[in-house]
Amino acid sequence: MRTILLLLAILSTGIQQSAAQSDIKGLVKDEQSKPVSQANVLLLKATDSSMVKGTITNESGAFRLSTIPGGQYLLLVSSAGYRDRYQVLIAEPGKQTDLGTISLKQSDILLGAVTVTARKPLFEQKIDRMVVNVRNSITAAGGTALEVLERSPGVLVDRVNNLVSISGKNGVTVMINGKVNNMPLPAVVQLLAGMNASNIERIEIITTPPANFDAEGNAGFINIVLINNPDKGMNGSWSLTAGYGKRETPAAAFNFNYRQNRVNLYGDYSFSRLHQIQNISNYRKVSSNNQLKENYSESYRDAIQQNHNARLGLDYDISKKTVLGLLLTAFDNKWSMEAENQLWKYINGARDSSVFIPNDEINHWRNITANFNLQHTAGEQESLVLNFNYARFSNRNPTEYLNNYSNAAGDFVYAEQTRSGKITPLTVSLAAVDYKKGWSPKVTMEAGIKLAAFRFTNDVYVEWYKQNTWEADPDLTAKYKLEENIAAAYSSFSVDFSKKTSMKMGLRYEYTTTDLNAEGKPAIVNRKYGRLFPSFFINRKINDNNSLNFSYSRRINRPKLSNLAPFIIFIDPYTFLSGNVNLKPAITDAVLATYTFKKIMFSIGYSYETNTIADFQTSVDVATNKQYLQAQNLENNQLVSATLSVPVTVTKWWNMYTNITAVYQRVQSNLSDNPLTLTLGNTNIFTSQNFTLPKNYSMELSGFLQTASLAGIYRLEAFGRLDIGIQKKFKDNSNLRLNVQDLLASFNWRLVADRPEQSFYTRTLANFSQRIFRLTYTRSFGNKQLKEKRNRNTGSEEELKRVND
């Protein structure tokens, strides 16, 4: 019933028809009547200066704003070296407004500050990426980066297995301010779950990365851009959040930026405490020797995640062309859980025994990263960027169990006490050089080299309490050391054949060496390989309203570092999580074609991946009914996808965005040396509705529905989510936001693996859903005299990801 209500809520918001529209056109020239190309033209609401639509002028200085609702507006025209030009206009419904020639005067003095509160749309669909403007989201207030991702079009977050996928692909690379977080993906998910959305400017979902991005990740990149205020002087904001779901969820955030003369100092800090009640149930049955063996388990988990995230950066302008940057980032994220687990075993329908398992677990991640950045700009078309990074991570993951065994009648028989865990220090060192040169106004070349070194120690232990002392299990206790080095070089060329046709092609080469050893077990993994990764993009602008884009790229998805370590973690006495030293890298070839009509985009894509890495795949020993979960290579994974993105201005106070993604997936694998082919089509429907209300109120409604899909050999059943929020803006640069996350409490996971040919069936239901009410107060402070900020990347865009837990 909840799924039906969710679907109706989403679809009912997407069937409205827009009112009569009008067009606005004009011509921008300078004082000598010469055309001003690439000038920004923004159409703002006259009531609150929020942005309605924007464009840039062509080489003739002409511009056109189409499908504009009737009403009174403020037009802002700006360009580097000229004074901003404001003009009031009235657009009549169904008619074209010709503004004629707009003249810009050269800027020779510093203009006084002008307050224009232009509001970006929540979602912006671009040719190679989807941009989520988190700062403008009411429902994101007081929440986390992970919650924003969960609501983003085409993105699925698996909290059960700590995975993130885009359009059915799990090989996602997560970046923060252009730097990949080269830490275990479960730790990345934990980091995002503790990152306050109040410190996030936007999230970029990049599905077709070019050659200057690392080849890692078959699904693309998710880049989380934190707030870096470009205003001169001292600026910033702070926020406080009170929240409650099944338990308390308080949060706080602060960010600042000080820019004066040659110095820019910036930073932020956030804290959150997410207290959750989680329930996981699992059922498994196997047939062996004329016996039907069944296991039922229930886990009641009281979990607390406490997060501290901080960043401090300094940019110094050595000269007008050279900038030196230093950046320190750190986090301390601690997840702790007390759980009560109950397991029942049945044979041929009769209870055989049961186990009651209280257990405690801590998963504590710490990190500090230092970046040195030097950027030199020789001219408008030439730049050189040097980056040096050093990151140190540490992870402590102790778990204690008390197994209480009972017989078929429920009488206590005996108890055993055990504990397991791992201590994991990791370092990532990186050096990178990127060079860009414009050979002509139509041809640009980019090239670069990068060296990355990973050092990883995984001290894994399993101990049993016997005769008043702890004894290590020699088969399951060991210290593993891994060294991995990646050397990369790339070159790409961008060519503008004409005003309407442009192309970018690139080639990247990466050489990887991986060595995994343990005490007494040398060369567990000893792998050396090199790969070429081509990429190709071409864009054809048919006219002002229509364009076509085509891309091809090859990607690699390397095994997560800790997945290569042969550890074993007990979930219960008959269910185990383990590593897999035999994992191979996966290679993906993907093509994507996109058609754009005004702001409506339709794309269709195909990808073929060999040696697909699927996390948490299951295998069952039918003789003992023991289940093993580990990452495995599937033979191949084929995906055909189609995406439609439609932004619509229904009225001057109602804007809506709808994204529909349809995927057909075909997976081939070998399960216990038996061929297996699975096929399934699925659809993801996402919508966001934004309403501008009187007296500085606004409201946002967003939700999605995901139909059943494949997760390796599992079938993930349909689920969805609906969020709602309302905001009140005040004149003192503050706002108050009230939102409800997961209104229908429908964000739950149900995974099924039915393998009759292998005589087993397993089903897992994870109830992580929480209907959370949040009240967030945010206040900005500081000078609002605008100054251009530096566009900086740190060179480790793809490096800080590959330490998987």
C-alpha positions in Angstrom: 0.0 0.0 0.0 2.9 2.4 0.8 4.5 1.7 -2.5 1.2 2.5 -4.3 0.8 5.7 -2.3 4.4 6.7 -3.1 3.9 6.0 -6.8 0.7 8.1 -6.9 2.3 10.9 -5.0 5.2 11.0 -7.5 3.2 10.6 -10.7 0.4 13.1 -9.7 2.9 15.9 -9.5 4.2 15.2 -13.0 1.1 15.5 -15.1 0.5 19.2 -14.9 0.5 21.4 -18.0 2.4 24.6 -18.1 0.7 28.0 -18.7 1.1 30.1 -21.8 4.8 31.0 -22.4 6.6 33.9 -24.0 10.0 34.5 -25.5 12.5 37.3 -24.8 15.3 38.2 -27.1 17.9 40.9 -27.5 21.3 42.0 -28.7 24.2 42.9 -26.4 26.9 45.4 -27.7 29.6 47.6 -26.2 30.0 51.4 -26.4 31.6 51.1 -29.9 28.5 49.0 -31.0 30.6 45.8 -31.2 28.9 42.6 -30.2 29.7 41.2 -26.7 29.8 37.4 -26.9 29.7 35.0 -24.0 27.9 37.6 -21.8 25.7 36.2 -19.0 22.0 37.0 -19.3 20.0 36.2 -16.2 16.2 36.6 -15.9 15.3 37.3 -12.3 12.0 37.5 -10.5 11.1 41.1 -9.7 9.7 40.1 -6.3 12.7 38.3 -4.8 15.5 38.4 -7.4 15.5 34.6 -7.7 16.7 33.3 -11.0 14.1 32.1 -13.5 16.3 31.3 -16.5 19.8 32.2 -17.8 21.7 32.0 -21.0 24.8 33.4 -22.7 25.1 35.5 -25.9 26.5 34.0 -29.1 29.3 35.5 -31.2 26.9 38.1 -32.6 25.9 39.2 -29.1 22.4 37.8 -29.6 20.4 35.9 -26.9 17.0 34.3 -26.5 15.1 33.2 -23.4 12.3 30.8 -24.3 9.2 29.5 -22.6 9.0 32.3 -20.0 5.8 32.6 -18.0 4.1 36.0 -18.3 4.9 38.6 -15.6 7.3 41.3 -14.5 11.0 40.5 -14.4 14.5 42.0 -13.8 17.0 41.3 -16.5 20.7 41.2 -15.5 23.4 41.3 -18.3 27.0 40.9 -17.2 30.4 40.3 -18.8 34.0 40.5 -17.7 35.4 44.0 -18.1 31.9 45.6 -18.3 29.5 47.1 -15.8 26.5 45.0 -14.9 23.3 46.2 -16.7 19.9 45.8 -15.1 16.6 46.3 -16.9 13.0 45.9 -15.8 10.7 44.2 -18.3 7.2 42.8 -18.6 6.7 39.5 -20.5 3.2 39.1 -22.0 1.9 35.5 -22.1 2.0 34.0 -25.6 4.0 36.9 -27.1 7.6 37.6 -28.0 9.4 40.5 -26.2 12.2 42.1 -28.3 14.5 44.2 -26.1 16.5 45.5 -29.0 20.1 46.5 -28.3 21.4 46.5 -24.8 24.6 48.5 -24.4 27.3 47.6 -21.8 29.8 50.2 -20.5 33.4 49.3 -19.7 34.1 48.9 -16.0 36.9 51.3 -14.8 35.9 51.6 -11.1 34.8 49.2 -8.4 31.0 49.1 -8.3 29.2 49.3 -5.0 27.7 46.1 -3.8 24.4 45.1 -5.4 22.2 42.6 -3.6 20.8 40.0 -6.1 19.5 36.8 -4.6 19.7 34.6 -7.7 18.6 31.1 -6.8 19.9 28.2 -8.7 17.5 25.4 -9.7 17.8 22.3 -7.5 18.7 20.1 -10.4 20.7 21.0 -13.5 21.1 18.5 -16.3 24.2 19.0 -18.3 25.7 17.1 -21.2 28.1 15.0 -19.1 26.7 15.3 -15.6 23.8 16.0 -13.4 24.3 18.9 -10.9 22.3 18.8 -7.6 22.4 22.3 -6.0 22.3 21.1 -2.4 22.5 24.6 -1.0 19.0 25.4 -2.4 17.3 22.2 -1.2 14.8 22.6 1.7 14.5 18.9 2.2 18.3 18.6 2.5 18.5 21.0 5.5 20.0 19.3 8.6 20.5 16.1 6.6 23.6 14.4 5.3 25.4 14.0 2.0 24.3 10.4 1.9 20.7 11.4 2.2 21.0 13.9 -0.6 22.5 11.1 -2.8 19.6 8.8 -2.0 17.3 11.4 -3.4 19.4 12.2 -6.5 18.2 10.9 -9.9 19.6 7.6 -11.0 21.6 7.1 -7.8 21.0 4.1 -5.4 22.5 3.9 -1.9 22.6 0.4 -0.5 22.9 0.9 3.3 22.8 -2.8 3.9 26.0 -3.5 2.0 27.4 0.1 2.0 27.4 0.5 -1.7 26.6 3.3 -4.1 25.4 2.8 -7.7 24.5 4.9 -10.7 22.0 3.5 -13.3 22.6 -0.1 -12.1 26.4 0.1 -11.9 28.3 -0.3 -8.6 31.7 1.0 -9.7 31.2 4.6 -8.4 34.1 6.8 -7.5 33.3 9.4 -4.8 35.1 12.7 -4.9 35.1 15.5 -2.4 36.1 18.9 -3.9 37.6 17.0 -6.9 39.5 14.6 -4.7 38.8 10.9 -4.5 38.4 9.6 -1.0 40.8 6.7 -1.3 39.4 4.8 1.6 37.2 1.7 2.0 33.8 2.3 0.3 31.9 1.3 3.4 34.0 4.0 5.2 33.2 6.5 2.4 29.5 5.7 2.9 30.0 6.2 6.6 31.7 9.5 6.0 28.9 10.7 3.7 26.4 9.6 6.3 28.1 12.0 8.7 28.7 15.0 6.4 26.3 17.8 7.1 24.4 19.0 3.9 24.6 22.5 5.2 28.3 22.6 4.2 27.7 21.3 0.7 27.4 23.7 -2.3 26.5 21.0 -4.9 26.8 17.4 -5.9 27.9 16.5 -9.5 27.0 13.1 -10.9 29.4 12.6 -13.7 28.5 9.6 -16.0 30.9 10.2 -18.9 34.3 11.3 -17.4 37.0 12.5 -19.8 40.6 11.2 -20.1 42.0 13.6 -17.4 40.0 11.6 -14.8 41.4 8.3 -13.6 40.1 5.2 -15.4 38.9 3.8 -12.0 35.1 3.2 -11.7 32.8 1.8 -14.3 29.7 3.8 -13.3 31.3 7.3 -13.2 32.1 9.9 -10.5 30.1 11.6 -7.7 31.8 14.9 -6.9 30.7 16.6 -3.7 31.6 20.3 -3.8 31.8 21.9 -0.4 31.0 25.6 0.2 33.9 28.0 -0.6 32.4 31.5 -0.5 33.9 33.7 -3.2 33.0 37.0 -1.5 35.7 39.5 -0.4 36.3 40.0 3.3 34.9 37.7 6.0 31.9 35.5 5.1 30.3 32.3 6.1 27.3 30.7 7.7 26.3 28.4 10.6 23.4 26.1 11.2 21.9 24.1 14.0 19.6 21.1 13.6 17.2 19.4 16.0 16.0 16.1 14.6 14.1 13.0 15.7 13.3 9.7 14.0 13.2 6.5 16.0 15.8 8.2 18.1 17.6 11.6 18.2 19.5 13.0 15.2 21.1 16.4 16.1 23.6 18.2 13.9 25.5 21.4 13.5 27.7 23.0 10.8 29.9 26.0 10.3 31.8 27.4 7.3 33.8 30.5 6.7 35.9 32.3 4.1 38.3 35.2 4.5 39.6 36.8 1.3 41.8 39.9 1.5 44.4 41.1 -1.0 46.5 38.0 -1.9 45.3 35.7 0.9 42.2 33.5 1.0 41.6 31.5 4.1 38.7 29.1 4.3 37.4 26.2 6.2 34.4 24.3 7.7 33.4 22.0 10.5 30.4 19.8 11.0 29.1 17.5 13.7 26.3 15.0 13.6 24.9 12.2 15.8 22.6 9.7 14.1 20.9 7.3 16.5 19.1 4.5 14.7 17.1 1.4 15.5 17.6 -1.2 12.7 16.1 -4.6 12.1 17.5 -7.2 9.8 15.9 -10.6 9.2 17.3 -13.4 7.1 15.8 -16.7 5.9 17.7 -19.5 4.2 16.8 -23.0 3.1 18.8 -25.7 1.5 18.0 -29.3 0.3 20.5 -32.0 0.9 20.4 -35.8 1.5 16.6 -35.7 1.5 16.6 -33.1 4.2 15.2 -29.6 4.1 17.3 -27.4 6.3 16.1 -23.9 7.2 17.7 -21.0 9.1 15.7 -18.1 10.5 17.5 -15.1 12.0 16.4 -11.8 13.4 18.8 -8.9 14.4 17.7 -6.0 16.5 20.4 -3.3 16.3 20.7 -0.1 18.4 23.3 1.9 16.4 24.9 5.3 16.9 27.0 7.1 14.3 28.9 10.1 15.6 30.8 12.2 13.1 33.3 15.1 13.1 34.4 16.6 9.8 36.8 19.5 9.4 38.6 21.3 6.6 41.1 24.3 6.6 42.6 25.7 3.5 44.9 28.6 2.5 45.4 30.1 -1.0 48.1 32.7 -1.6 48.5 34.7 -4.8 52.3 34.8 -5.4 51.6 36.8 -8.5 48.7 37.5 -10.8 49.5 34.3 -12.6 50.6 32.0 -9.8 48.7 30.7 -6.8 50.0 28.5 -4.0 47.5 26.4 -2.0 47.6 24.3 1.2 44.7 22.2 2.4 44.2 20.1 5.5 41.1 17.8 5.9 40.3 15.5 8.7 37.4 13.4 10.0 36.6 11.2 13.0 33.7 8.9 12.4 32.7 6.3 14.9 29.9 3.8 14.4 29.0 1.7 17.5 26.2 -0.9 17.8 24.6 -3.0 20.5 22.6 -5.9 18.9 20.5 -8.8 20.0 20.5 -11.6 17.4 18.3 -14.7 17.4 18.8 -17.7 15.2 16.5 -20.7 14.8 17.5 -23.9 12.9 14.9 -26.3 11.4 15.2 -29.7 9.8 12.2 -31.0 7.8 10.0 -28.4 9.4 10.9 -29.3 13.0 13.0 -27.0 15.2 16.5 -28.5 15.7 18.2 -25.8 17.8 18.5 -22.1 18.4 21.2 -19.5 19.3 20.8 -16.2 21.1 23.7 -13.8 20.3 24.1 -10.5 22.0 27.0 -8.7 20.4 28.8 -5.3 20.4 30.6 -3.7 17.5 32.6 -0.6 16.9 33.8 0.7 13.5 36.0 3.7 14.0 37.5 5.6 11.1 40.0 8.5 11.4 41.7 10.4 8.6 44.0 13.4 8.0 45.0 14.5 4.5 47.4 17.2 3.4 47.5 18.7 0.0 50.1 21.1 -1.6 48.9 22.8 -4.8 50.7 25.1 -7.2 48.8 26.6 -10.1 50.5 28.8 -12.8 48.5 30.4 -15.6 50.7 31.6 -18.4 47.8 33.0 -20.4 44.1 32.6 -21.1 44.8 29.3 -22.8 47.8 27.9 -20.9 48.1 26.6 -17.4 50.2 24.2 -15.3 49.0 22.6 -12.1 51.2 20.7 -9.6 49.8 18.6 -6.8 51.3 16.6 -3.9 49.1 14.7 -1.5 49.6 12.6 1.6 46.7 10.9 3.4 46.7 8.7 6.4 43.7 6.6 7.5 43.2 4.3 10.4 40.4 1.9 11.2 39.6 -0.1 14.3 36.8 -2.6 14.1 36.4 -4.8 17.2 33.3 -7.1 17.6 32.4 -9.3 20.5 29.9 -12.2 20.5 28.3 -14.4 23.2 26.7 -17.4 21.6 24.0 -19.0 23.8 23.0 -22.4 22.3 19.6 -24.1 23.1 18.1 -27.4 22.1 14.9 -28.1 20.2 12.8 -27.6 23.3 14.4 -24.2 24.0 16.5 -25.4 27.0 19.9 -23.8 27.4 22.8 -26.2 26.5 26.0 -24.2 26.5 27.6 -20.8 25.7 30.8 -19.7 23.9 32.4 -16.4 23.8 34.3 -15.1 20.8 35.6 -11.9 19.5 37.0 -10.7 16.1 38.2 -7.6 14.5 40.8 -5.8 12.5 43.2 -2.9 12.9 43.9 -1.2 9.6 46.3 1.7 9.0 46.5 3.0 5.4 48.6 5.6 3.7 48.1 7.2 0.2 50.9 9.3 -1.4 50.3 11.1 -4.7 52.2 13.4 -7.1 50.5 14.8 -10.2 51.3 17.3 -13.0 48.5 18.6 -15.3 49.2 20.9 -18.3 46.8 22.7 -20.6 47.6 24.6 -23.8 45.4 26.3 -26.3 47.1 25.7 -29.7 44.6 28.0 -31.4 41.2 29.4 -30.6 39.7 26.2 -31.8 42.2 23.5 -30.5 43.1 22.8 -26.9 45.5 20.1 -25.6 45.6 18.7 -22.1 48.2 16.3 -20.8 49.3 15.0 -17.4 51.1 12.3 -15.4 50.2 10.9 -12.0 51.9 8.6 -9.5 50.0 7.1 -6.6 51.3 4.7 -3.9 49.0 2.8 -1.5 50.4 1.1 1.7 47.9 -1.0 3.6 48.2 -3.2 6.7 45.3 -5.4 7.8 45.7 -7.0 11.2 42.8 -9.5 11.4 42.1 -11.6 14.4 39.6 -14.1 15.6 39.8 -15.3 19.3 37.9 -17.8 21.5 37.5 -17.5 25.2 38.7 -20.9 26.7 39.8 -21.7 30.2 39.7 -18.1 31.4 41.9 -16.9 28.5 41.6 -15.7 25.0 43.1 -18.0 22.3 43.7 -16.9 18.8 42.3 -19.0 15.9 45.4 -19.7 13.8 43.4 -20.3 10.6 41.6 -16.9 10.9 44.2 -14.7 12.5 47.0 -13.0 10.4 48.6 -9.7 9.5 48.3 -8.8 5.8 50.4 -6.2 4.1 49.5 -4.7 0.7 51.5 -2.4 -1.6 49.9 -1.0 -4.7 51.4 1.5 -7.1 49.6 3.1 -10.1 51.4 5.2 -12.7 49.2 7.1 -15.2 49.7 9.3 -18.2 47.1 11.0 -20.4 46.6 13.3 -23.3 43.4 14.8 -24.8 42.5 17.2 -27.5 39.4 19.4 -27.8 38.5 20.7 -31.2 35.8 23.2 -32.2 35.3 22.4 -35.9 32.6 25.1 -36.2 30.2 27.1 -34.1 28.0 24.1 -34.0 30.3 21.1 -33.8 32.9 20.3 -31.2 34.9 17.2 -30.3 37.1 15.9 -27.5 39.2 12.7 -27.6 41.7 11.4 -25.2 43.8 8.4 -24.3 45.0 7.4 -20.9 47.5 4.7 -19.9 47.7 3.2 -16.4 50.1 0.6 -15.1 49.3 -1.1 -11.8 51.4 -3.3 -9.5 49.7 -5.1 -6.6 51.5 -7.2 -3.9 49.7 -8.8 -1.0 51.6 -10.8 1.6 51.1 -12.2 5.1 53.4 -13.6 7.7 54.4 -17.0 6.3 52.3 -16.5 3.2 54.3 -14.5 0.6 52.9 -13.5 -2.8 49.2 -14.1 -2.0 48.5 -11.6 -4.8 51.3 -10.6 -7.2 49.8 -8.8 -10.1 51.2 -6.4 -12.7 49.2 -5.1 -15.6 48.9 -2.1 -18.0 45.8 -0.9 -19.8 44.9 1.8 -22.4 41.7 3.8 -21.8 40.4 5.7 -24.8 37.6 8.3 -24.6 35.7 10.2 -27.3 33.1 12.9 -27.1 31.4 14.8 -30.0 28.7 17.4 -29.8 26.5 18.9 -32.6 24.4 21.9 -32.0 21.6 21.8 -34.5 20.1 25.1 -33.6 19.5 27.2 -30.4 17.0 24.6 -29.1 18.4 21.2 -30.3 21.7 19.5 -29.9 23.2 16.0 -30.1 26.0 14.5 -28.1 27.8 11.1 -28.4 30.4 9.6 -26.1 32.5 6.5 -25.7 34.8 5.5 -22.9 36.6 2.6 -21.4 36.9 2.2 -17.6 38.4 -0.1 -15.0 37.0 -1.2 -11.7 39.9 -2.5 -9.5 39.2 -4.8 -6.5 38.9 -2.9 -3.3 42.1 -3.3 -1.3 40.8 -5.0 1.8 38.6 -7.3 -0.3 41.8 -8.9 -1.4 42.7 -9.8 2.2 41.5 -13.3 3.1 39.7 -12.3 6.3 36.6 -13.9 7.9 34.0 -12.1 10.0 31.2 -13.9 11.8 27.7 -12.7 11.3 26.3 -15.7 13.2 27.7 -19.2 13.7 26.4 -20.2 10.3 26.9 -17.0 8.2 30.3 -15.6 7.4 31.7 -12.6 5.5 35.1 -13.1 3.9 37.6 -11.6 1.5 38.6 -13.0 -1.9 42.2 -13.1 -3.0 41.2 -14.2 -6.5 39.3 -11.0 -7.5 40.3 -9.6 -10.9 39.8 -6.0 -12.2 36.7 -5.4 -14.3 36.8 -3.6 -17.6 33.9 -1.7 -19.0 33.2 -0.3 -22.5 30.4 2.2 -22.6 28.6 4.4 -25.3 26.1 7.1 -24.6 24.0 9.2 -27.0 22.2 12.3 -25.8 19.6 14.5 -27.5 18.8 17.9 -25.9 15.7 20.0 -26.7 15.9 23.2 -24.8 16.3 21.9 -21.3 14.8 18.5 -21.9 17.3 15.7 -22.3 16.9 12.2 -23.5 19.8 9.7 -23.5 20.3 6.1 -24.4 23.4 4.1 -23.5 25.0 0.6 -23.6 27.8 -0.9 -21.6 29.6 -4.2 -21.6 31.6 -5.2 -18.6 33.9 -8.2 -18.2 34.8 -9.7 -14.8 32.2 -7.6 -13.0 32.9 -7.3 -9.3 29.8 -7.9 -7.3 30.0 -7.3 -3.6 28.4 -9.5 -0.9 27.5 -12.3 -3.2 26.3 -15.5 -1.6 27.4 -19.1 -1.7 25.9 -21.9 0.5 27.3 -25.2 1.6 24.2 -27.3 1.3 25.6 -30.1 3.5 26.0 -27.7 6.6 23.6 -24.9 5.5 26.5 -22.4 6.1 26.4 -19.2 4.0 29.5 -17.3 2.8 29.3 -13.7 1.6 32.2 -12.3 -0.4 32.9 -10.1 -3.4 33.0 -12.2 -6.6 33.8 -11.8 -10.3 30.8 -12.3 -12.5 31.6 -13.3 -16.1 30.0 -10.2 -17.6 27.3 -7.6 -17.1 25.4 -5.9 -20.0 23.3 -2.8 -19.4 21.0 -0.9 -21.8 19.7 2.3 -20.3 17.4 5.2 -21.4 17.0 8.4 -19.4 14.5 11.3 -19.8 15.1 14.5 -17.8 12.3 17.1 -18.0 12.4 20.5 -16.1 9.1 22.4 -16.3 8.1 25.8 -15.1 4.4 25.2 -14.4 3.6 28.7 -13.2 5.8 31.6 -11.9 5.5 30.0 -8.4 5.8 26.3 -9.3 8.9 24.6 -10.8 9.1 20.8 -11.3 11.8 18.4 -12.4 11.3 14.8 -13.4 13.8 12.2 -14.3 12.9 8.7 -15.6 15.6 6.0 -16.1 14.8 2.6 -17.6 17.5 -0.1 -17.4 17.7 -3.6 -19.0 20.3 -5.8 -17.3 21.8 -9.1 -18.3 24.2 -10.9 -16.0 26.2 -14.0 -16.8 28.1 -15.8 -14.1 29.2 -19.2 -12.7 27.7 -20.3 -9.4 29.5 -23.3 -8.0 30.9 -24.0 -11.5 27.4 -24.0 -13.0 26.5 -21.3 -15.7 24.0 -18.8 -14.6 22.2 -16.1 -16.7 19.9 -13.5 -15.2 17.9 -10.8 -17.0 15.7 -8.0 -15.6 14.4 -4.6 -16.6 13.9 -1.9 -14.0 12.7 1.7 -13.8 13.6 4.6 -11.5 11.2 7.5 -11.4 12.3 10.7 -9.6 10.5 14.0 -9.2 11.1 17.2 -7.4 8.5 20.0 -6.9 9.5 23.5 -5.8 6.9 26.1 -4.8 7.5 29.8 -4.1 4.9 30.9 -1.5 4.0 34.4 -0.2 5.8 36.2 2.6 9.2 34.6 1.8 8.0 31.0 2.3 8.9 28.2 0.0 8.2 24.4 -0.1 9.8 21.4 -1.7 8.4 17.9 -2.4 10.7 15.2 -3.8 10.5 11.4 -4.1 11.5 8.4 -6.1 10.3 4.9 -6.9 12.7 2.1 -7.9 11.3 -1.0 -9.3 12.9 -4.5 -8.8 16.5 -4.7 -10.0 19.5 -7.0 -10.0 22.3 -6.8 -7.5 24.7 -9.5 -8.8 22.8 -12.7 -8.4 20.3 -11.1 -6.0 17.0 -9.6 -6.9 16.4 -6.3 -5.1 12.7 -5.8 -4.7 11.0 -2.4 -5.4 11.2 0.4 -2.8 10.9 4.2 -2.7 10.9 7.3 -0.7 9.1 10.6 -0.3 10.4 13.8 1.4 8.8 17.2 2.1 10.1 20.5 3.5 9.1 24.1 4.0 11.3 27.1 4.5 10.9 30.7 5.8 13.5 33.3 4.9 14.2 36.3 7.1 15.7 39.7 6.4 18.8 39.1 8.6 20.3 36.6 6.1 18.8 33.6 8.0 16.3 31.0 7.3 14.3 28.3 9.1 13.6 24.9 7.5 11.3 22.2 8.6 11.4 18.9 6.7 10.3 15.3 7.0 12.5 12.6 5.5 11.1 9.3 4.3 7.5 10.4 5.0 6.0 7.0 4.2 8.8 5.0 6.0 9.2 3.1 2.7 13.0 3.1 2.3 13.6 -0.6 3.1 15.6 -3.3 1.3 14.5 -6.8 0.4 17.1 -9.0 -1.3 16.3 -12.5 -2.7 18.5 -15.2 -4.3 16.5 -18.2 -5.5 18.8 -20.9 -7.0 16.7 -24.1 -7.3 19.4 -25.7 -9.5 21.8 -25.3 -6.5 19.2 -26.3 -4.0 19.2 -23.1 -1.9 17.0 -20.0 -1.4 17.9 -17.0 0.7 16.0 -13.8 1.6 17.2 -10.7 3.5 15.0 -7.9 4.7 16.7 -4.8 6.1 14.5 -2.2 7.8 16.7 0.8 8.0 13.9 3.3 7.3 13.3 6.2 9.6 10.7 8.9 9.4 12.9 11.8 10.6 11.6 15.3 11.5 14.2 18.0 11.3 14.2 21.7 12.2 17.2 23.6 11.0 18.1 27.3 11.6 20.8 28.7 9.3 22.4 32.2 9.4 24.9 33.8 7.0 27.3 36.5 8.0 29.9 38.7 6.4 30.5 41.1 3.5 28.7 40.4 0.2 31.0 42.3 -2.2 31.7 39.8 -4.9 35.2 38.7 -5.9 36.0 35.9 -8.3 37.2 32.7 -6.6 39.8 30.3 -7.8 38.9 27.2 -9.7 41.2 24.7 -8.0 41.6 20.9 -8.2 43.9 19.0 -6.0 45.1 16.3 -8.4 43.9 13.5 -6.2 40.5 13.5 -7.8 40.4 9.7 -8.2 42.9 8.5 -5.6 41.1 8.6 -2.2 38.6 5.8 -2.9 40.2 2.4 -3.2 40.5 1.1 0.3 37.4 -1.1 0.7 36.4 -2.7 3.9 
